[in-house]
């Protein structure tokens, strides 16, 4: 067992109101400059929908992430070193600007400087790339509030894989919002795809970054990322991506998107994982991926894990933070958080709590008590799209973990209503979902009324332990296009890479 720490995020989709505040503040901090006008390190999608860039989940088209070989190993979906070398000057699997959208501004000066006349001056949209007049046909949030559903629902990769009946009944389904950032994966395909070694995963906290000095603009990382969360800066000729606001993380502060989230739906904390089992967990059969990836996480309260963490150089205050981590509790103790597309086999480290509120609304509209536990449990198992669609997003198609998560959220809601009414929580409510009343109360506090110090447990970085440390690539041997074998990437903290 080789213990490593990973900074991880969980988002509670039940609380996202689709205000895009996280996207705007991230934009102002990280991509408000020339070359990345189209880039949104954080974006909020309305689901069902085609996403951003359009249809990014269709790996038959984009060939991102990893595939399972006949021998049970992992191979980049886009091919190995020879295939990558053949495409290095022009990757056909990389999205074009039309797959994102052509960013635009308006001729505001005409509104301000036009002389007085009978006609109102018009500010035409102009492209931020060419500077010429353009026609607005797409945007990063074109599906917002299902605005484009009538014309785009047929292109949703998850809906395509569902039954004809479900697709036909799409208009009866509810919608929900899905905020997305880089997943900072444990088995990142972008790192494995980079020929120049510019992509790396930090040893101390697992954040995936791009070394701008090493980047040569091959864009193979863009093609390799199945979430399409790496962007090419056409002004600098370099790749850029979400940094998980690492300067703030190193100071013990939450990311900008978390700090400004009006719904308080984001949780940040450390998890411990066994680095020796990452490739093994990514290479199991599709139906076992969720459980295998969740089993990677180690119990920070286990004395053996604590001893191993100390042996592997993890500071005591980081061990303490892992034991208080809200992310660990939501993923492993309460088992309500789920990974986004585990079938990409990158082992993502941004997890989601599926939405329950629309389900409650559906029950209430039928004339039943939307907060009654038994009614909710029955509704969960009978819902048409939610389980199948959510499973397509979060559990590689397995509806059981999704139903388990929703049943626990429903039990929490039902049980805490009894407490709020001055009654004791009925013992059958937590028992029905394999939890105790104490756990339900603690989960309710964390998801409902937790203060910032409980939602963000981020220990400051230790410069003395990170100084001079090599960043290790977790990718299996022989899968790095730019190197013969995997191993430490020669990039270190505190000095410019050689």
N, C-alpha and C positions, 0 to 999 in steps of 0.2 A: 504493500500500500504506500503510495506516494501522495501526500496531502498537499493540495494547492488551494489557494483562496481565489474566489471569483466575485467581482462586484456584479450584482444581478438586480434586475428590475422586475417588478410585478405591477400590472395595471388592472384595476378593477373596472371592467367595461360597464358594469351596472351604474357607474357614477359619471361616465363620460357624456357630456351634453353636446359635443360636436361644435364647440365654440372656436376652435382652432387657435386659441391663445398660445398653446404650447408651440405650434408651428410658427406663428408670427414672431414670438420672442426668440426662438431658435434661429429663425431667418435673420433677425436683426443682429444677433451675436456672431453667427458663423458664416452665413452665405450672402450677406448684403453687399456684394461687390461684383466687379466685372468677371465674367467667365463662368459664374455659377448662378446666374439669375434664375435658371430653371430648377436648380437643386433645392430640395427640401429634405434636410437631414431628418426632420420630424414632419410627418404629414398625418392627417386624420382622414381615413376613408369611411364612406358609408357602405355598409355591407347589407345585403348582397350588392356587388358591383364589380367592375373590372380592375379597380385598384390603380396604383401609380408606381411605375409606368404601366400602361395598359396591358393587362393580362400577364403581369410579372410571374404569376403562380404557374403558368403553363410551361413546365420544364421540357416538354416534348419539343417546344419551339426554341426556348432559350438555352437549354442544356446547362443549367446551373446546379450547384450542389454536387452530391456524390451518388454513384450507382453501386449496387451490390453486384459483385462479379459471380461467375458460376462457382468459383472456389470458395466463396464466402468472404472475400476481401472487399476493400473499397477502391473505387476508381473514380476519378473526376468524370462527371457526366459529359464534359466537353472533350475528354480524351487526355492522354498522357503527354509526355515531353515531346515526342515526335509530332503528334497532332497539333500541339500548341505551337511548336516551332514553325509548322507549315502555315499557321494562321496569324503569325505574329505581326505582320504588316497590314492585316485587314481581317478582323474577326467578324464573321457573318452572324455570330450569336450575340452581338452587342446591340442593345436598343439604340435607335436613332432618336434625334430630337423630336420627331413626330410622335414617337411612342411616349415621350414625356409630354411636352407641349412647347411651342415657341413662345418664350417670355415676351411680354409687351409692356409698353407704357403708353401714355397719351400725350398729345401735343398740347400740354397745359399752357404753354406760352401763348398760343393763339387765343385762348380764353382771356388771358390777362392783357395782351397787347393789341387785340383787334379794335379798330375804331368803332365808335357808336354808329349803329345802323338799325334798320328795321328787322333784320334777320339775326337770330341768335347764333353766335359762332359755335362751331363744332370742333371738339378735340378728337381727331382720328387716332385709332390705335396704331402704334408703330412698333416694329420688332426691335427688341433690345440686342439682337444678334446682328442684323443687317442694317438697322436704322431706317428701313423702308416701311411704307404702309403695309399693314397686314390685316388679315381677317381672323378673328378669334373663333377657333373651332374646337378647342380643347383646353383643359387646365388641370392642375394638380388635384382639384376637388370637384371635378365635373359631375360626379355622381352624388354630390352633397344632397342629403335628404331625399335620396332616390330620384333626383331631378332628371337623370338620364336613363332611368330604368327601362323605359319603353323601348329605347333604341339600343341599349347596351346589355340587357339582361342575358341575351343569348350568348354573349361573349364571356360571361363569368366562368372561369375555369372550373370552379367547384360545382356550379349549377349544371355544367355540361355533363359531369359525371353522375349526376343524380337522375332519378327516374323521370320519365315523361310526365307522369301525373304530378310530381312535385313541381316541375317547371311550369306546368299549366296553371297550378294553383299559387304561383308566385305572389300575385297581388294580395292574397290573403295572409301572407306572412308578415312578420314585423321586421323592422330594420334596426340596426344598431351601429355604433361608431367604433372604429378600430384604429387607434393611434399606432403608428409604426415608427421605429427607429432602427438603427443597426442592431443586430442581435448579439454582437460580440461573442460569437460562438466558441465552443470548446474545440470544435473540429472544423475550423473555418476554411471553406473552399476558396475564398479570396486569397488567403495566405498561400495556399498550395498552388494557386494559379499564377502568382506573380513571378515573372522570370528574373527580375532584378533584385529580389529579396527586400523590396521596399515595404511590403506589407508584413506586419509582425504583431504578435500577441504578447502583451507585457507579462513578465513573469510574476510580478507581485500581486496584480489585481485582475489580470485577464483581459484588460481593455485592448481592443484591436485598433491599431493606428497605421498611418501611412507615413513613412520617412520621406519627406519631400525632396531631400537631397539625393536619395537613391532612385526615386521614381523616374522612369523614362517614358511614361505615357503610353505603354503598350496596350492598356485597357483590357488586358486579359482578366484582371481582378473584377472588372465590371461584369464581364460575361460569366465568371465563375460564381459570383454571389447569386444565390437563388432568390434572395429577397430584393435584389436590385437596389441596394442601399449604398452603393459606391458610385460616385459621379465623376465625370471627366471635366476638368476645368479647361475650356477651350482657349482661355487667355494665357494661362501658365503652362498648359500642356502636361499637367499633373493630375493624378487621381486624388479625390478628397472624399471624406466620409464623416459620419457622426463620431465624435471623439469621446462620447459619454461625459463631456465637459470635464476632462481629466484634471485641468488646473483647479477646478472647484472640488472635485473628489479628493485630490491630494491634500486639500486644506480642510477636509471633513465637511464640506458643504454639498448640498444636493445639486443635481443638474439644473440647468435653466428651465427646461421643460417641466421638471418636477416642481421647482420653486414657484413657477407662475401658473400652474394648473389650477383653474378655478374649482374644479370638481374634487380636488384632493384625492385623485384616484391612483397616484403612483406611489410605489414603495421601493426603497433602495436599501440594500444590505448585502453582507457577505454570505457566501455559502462555501463550504469546504467540499471538495470532490477528490476522487481517486484518479490521479492523472494516468495511472497505468491501465485503466479500464475504459478510457474514452473511445478508442478505436473499436473496442469490443462492443460497447453499447451502441455505437453508430452502425454496426454491421449485423444486427439481428434482423429477423424477418419483420416485415412492415407492421404486422399486428402487435408486435412486442416492443415497438420503438418507444412509445410513451413510457411504459413501465421501466424499460432498460435505462432510459435517460434520467428518469426520476431516481432510480436506484443508484445512480452515480454519486448523488449527494450523500455526504457523511454526516452523522449526528455530531454536532459540535459539543454536545454534553457527554458523549461517550468518553470515558477515561483513556481508552486505547487511541481514539482519534486525537484527543488533546495531546497525548504523549507523542504521537507521530507528527502532529503539527509543530510541536516544539522542536522535535528532531530535524524537521525539514526547514527550520528557520523562520517560522511564522511568529511574530511578536505576540506577547501576552495580551496586549490591548486589542489586537486583531482577533485573538481567540475569544476574548470577552465580547467583542462586537458580534462575532458569528453566533455566539450563544444567545444574544439578544435580537438577532436578525429577524425582522418581520417577514422577509422573503422566505427564510427557512421554514417558518411556521406555516405560511400560506401554501407552500409547495409540498412540504414533507409531513408536517404534523396535521394540518387541517385537510390537506389534499384537495384544495379547491382551485388552485392555479394550474394552468395547462400551457404547454409550449406551442409556439406558432409553427406549423408545418414540420413536425419532427421527421416526416418522410424525406425531407431534403438531406437528412443525415449529417447536418452540420452541428447538431446539439446546441440549439439556440439558448441564450441566457436572458431573454426577455420573455416572461411568461404572462398569461392573461387569465383573469377570472371571468368566466362567461356571463353574459347578461341574464338576469332573472326578471327584472321589472316588467318588460313587455309581456312576459308570461303571466305575471300577476294581473296585468291589465286585461288580458284576454279572458282570464277566469272571472274577473269582476264584471266584465261586459256581458257575460253569459247569465248573470243574475246570482252567481254563487259568491261565497265569501272568499275574496282574493287573498286573504291572509290565513285561511284555515289550512293546517298542515296536511290533513288527509286529502283535501280537495286539490291542493297544490301537487302533492305526490302523484295523484292520478293524472293530473294534467300534464306533468312532465313526461310521463311515459307515452302519452298519446299525441303529443305535439308532432305535427307533420315535418316541417322544415327545420325547426331549431336543432333537434338532436343530430340529424343527419348532416345538416349544413355546418353546424358548429364542430362536429366531429371531423368534417373535411378540412376545417381550418386548424384544429388544435390537436387532434389525436390520431392522425393518419387514417381516419374513417371509422375508428372504433367508438361506438356510441356509449359504451359502458362507463368510461371515466367521465365523460361529459354529464351523463345522467347522475352519477355519483356526486359530482360537484354541485349540480343544480339542486339535488335533493338536500344536500347539506346547507346550501344557502336558503332553501325554502324552510328547512327545520329551524335555522337561526331566526328567520323572520317570524315564523309562527310562534316559536318559543319565547322570543323576546317581547312579543305583543302581550302574552300572558303576564310576563313580569311587569311590563309597563302598566298593565291594568291592576296591579297589586296582587296578583295571584302567584302561586308557585308554578314553576315550569313543570308541565306534565312529564313524568319520567319516560313515557313512551315516545316522546318527540325526539330527544337525543338518541335514545336506544334504537330508533328506527333507522338511523343513519350511521350507527356505529361510533357515536361520540358520547361524551358526558355533558351534563349541564354546565359544568365549569368550563369545558372547552367551548361550548356554544356562546357562553357569556364573554369569554376572552376573545373569541373570533368576532363577535359583534362589536366589541370595543375597538378592535384593530381595524375593522372594515368601516365602522360608522363614526366613532368619535375620537379616534386616536389623535394625539397632538403630533406636531412635526417631529419631535425628538423620538417618538415611537415609530413613525413612518419612515424616517431616514436615520438609519444607524450606520454611520460612515466614519470609520476610524481614520485619522490623519495618516498620511504616508510617512514612512521611516526612510529619510534620505540616507542615513548611515548604512542601512541594509540594502537599499536599492543601488547605491553607488557602485559602478563597475560591474553590475550583474548582467549577464547575457539574457536576452529574451529567447525563450525556447519555442520552437514551432512544434505543435502536437501532431502534425500530419505524419502519416506512416512513411517509412523509408521508401525511397524511389518514386514518391508521388510529387516531388517538387520539380516543376519544369526547369527552374534555373539552376538546380544543384543535383548532384548525383544521389545524395541521401538527405534525409531530414536531419534536424539537429538545431543547436543554438544559432539563432540569427545574430550576427555580430553587431548588435546595436545596444548601447548601454546608456544608463541614466547618468546625467550630469556632464556628459561630454559629447561633442559632435561625432557621429558615426564615422569610422575610418573608411 
